[in-house]
Amino acid sequence: MTAEFHHVPVLLNECVEHLHLEPGAVILDGTLGGGGHAETILERTAPDGVLIGLDLDQDALDASAARLSRFGDRARLVQSSFRHLDRALHELGIERVDGVLLDLGVSSYQLDAANRGFRFADAEIEETPLDMRMDASQGRSAADLLAQASAEELQGWFQRYGELPGSKRLAAAITSSRRERPLETTADLLRVIHEAGVGRGRRHNPATLVFQALRIAVNDELGALEEGLDAAAACLRSNGRLVVISYHSLEDRIVKHRFRAAARGCICPPRQPICNCGVEPSLEILTRRPLRPEENETGHNPRARSARLRVARRLQEVA
Ligand SMILES: C[S@@+](CC[C@H](N)C(=O)[O-])C[C@H]1O[C@@H](n2cnc3c(N)ncnc32)[C@H](O)[C@@H]1O
């Protein structure tokens, strides 16, 4: 680990309240991070509740293992994506859980770590390799994507995941620049963004949007979220809670639509007069509008500002 693991859990009280924690409950935290939410969940489900904690990031698992060691085997930590949470539960011999928490995105630790490539603001770390993988042992890094993706793919990511004005211009600048030499460090990418002149005069620093888009693409964050929400709903016991915190509108939209689809059930075409698909609703939505943090939370934790929390309840399974 390169830095002390620092991350303040967001909307902690709201998560605890909506998970309906009781002694003995079995809760899956699909985004363990520094274990802030997990620690409180273990305290509130004492003496015999179980917390299954998943994360892709080995640093997060190491930090949480130390923080949660006092709970012994009540805390079961696994390196896995939450998109495969059914597999992780199966390997632990657990079929159903009472609650699932997903606190999406990256932790403050990952953003601050000088060697992960998520961060670009400080001159002294500009030579950081462009990695951005949450699990640094698997898949393609941001540098690989910048070297291998077509101009159309790059443009699509910048447009969809960053809503970056000038996406096409930046994609063309990247493919032209990499003919000279590969883009390997944050400094290389910042130089091309600057030379392409995208997003000048906008409210957001264009680099923020470009780095966000690349991070989402590298980790297939939106694909993982769609699969993870379905897997989470499927593993909940009747009346179990699914609590999701998202940090940008792309994530929140997916959560909202996935919840709605599960609450509707029926997948017949809209114009078909009589339902014959037989798909029953599986979730009840408990938050019509997403919950936002109070001012006193955003005042001391700026990361919480964009947070939105949605909650759903698993309906009785139909035999
Ligand atoms: C916002 S942090 C969670 C912080 C945590 N709730 C806490 O209180 O410390 C998000 C974490 O989710 C992890 N993560 C992101 N996508 C993931 C995925 N698909 N599967 C598992 N972990 C993921 C990241 O590595 C990061 O550690």
PDBQT file of the ligand as one rigid body, heavy atoms in Angstrom, charges set to zero:
ROOT
HETATM    1  C1  LIG A 401     -16.587   4.844  -2.735  1.00  0.00    +0.000 C 
HETATM    2  S1  LIG A 401     -15.503   3.553  -2.347  1.00  0.00    +0.000 S 
HETATM    3  C2  LIG A 401     -16.313   2.690  -1.038  1.00  0.00    +0.000 C 
HETATM    4  C3  LIG A 401     -15.986   3.254   0.317  1.00  0.00    +0.000 C 
HETATM    5  C4  LIG A 401     -16.559   2.465   1.472  1.00  0.00    +0.000 C 
HETATM    6  N1  LIG A 401     -18.003   2.444   1.478  1.00  0.00    +0.000 N 
HETATM    7  C5  LIG A 401     -16.031   2.982   2.796  1.00  0.00    +0.000 C 
HETATM    8  O1  LIG A 401     -16.850   3.348   3.664  1.00  0.00    +0.000 OA
HETATM    9  O2  LIG A 401     -14.817   3.019   2.987  1.00  0.00    +0.000 OA
HETATM   10  C6  LIG A 401     -15.762   2.470  -3.686  1.00  0.00    +0.000 C 
HETATM   11  C7  LIG A 401     -14.954   1.185  -3.648  1.00  0.00    +0.000 C 
HETATM   12  O3  LIG A 401     -15.580   0.278  -4.548  1.00  0.00    +0.000 OA
HETATM   13  C8  LIG A 401     -14.601  -0.425  -5.243  1.00  0.00    +0.000 C 
HETATM   14  N2  LIG A 401     -15.217  -0.846  -6.499  1.00  0.00    +0.000 N 
HETATM   15  C9  LIG A 401     -15.560  -0.090  -7.553  1.00  0.00    +0.000 A 
HETATM   16  N3  LIG A 401     -16.168  -0.842  -8.491  1.00  0.00    +0.000 NA
HETATM   17  C10 LIG A 401     -16.223  -2.097  -7.991  1.00  0.00    +0.000 A 
HETATM   18  C11 LIG A 401     -16.762  -3.327  -8.482  1.00  0.00    +0.000 A 
HETATM   19  N4  LIG A 401     -17.339  -3.427  -9.683  1.00  0.00    +0.000 N 
HETATM   20  N5  LIG A 401     -16.685  -4.412  -7.681  1.00  0.00    +0.000 NA
HETATM   21  C12 LIG A 401     -16.092  -4.344  -6.447  1.00  0.00    +0.000 A 
HETATM   22  N6  LIG A 401     -15.554  -3.207  -5.962  1.00  0.00    +0.000 NA
HETATM   23  C13 LIG A 401     -15.628  -2.100  -6.720  1.00  0.00    +0.000 A 
HETATM   24  C14 LIG A 401     -13.439   0.529  -5.405  1.00  0.00    +0.000 C 
HETATM   25  O4  LIG A 401     -12.237  -0.188  -5.564  1.00  0.00    +0.000 OA
HETATM   26  C15 LIG A 401     -13.507   1.312  -4.075  1.00  0.00    +0.000 C 
HETATM   27  O5  LIG A 401     -12.667   0.737  -3.108  1.00  0.00    +0.000 OA
ENDROOT
TORSDOF 0
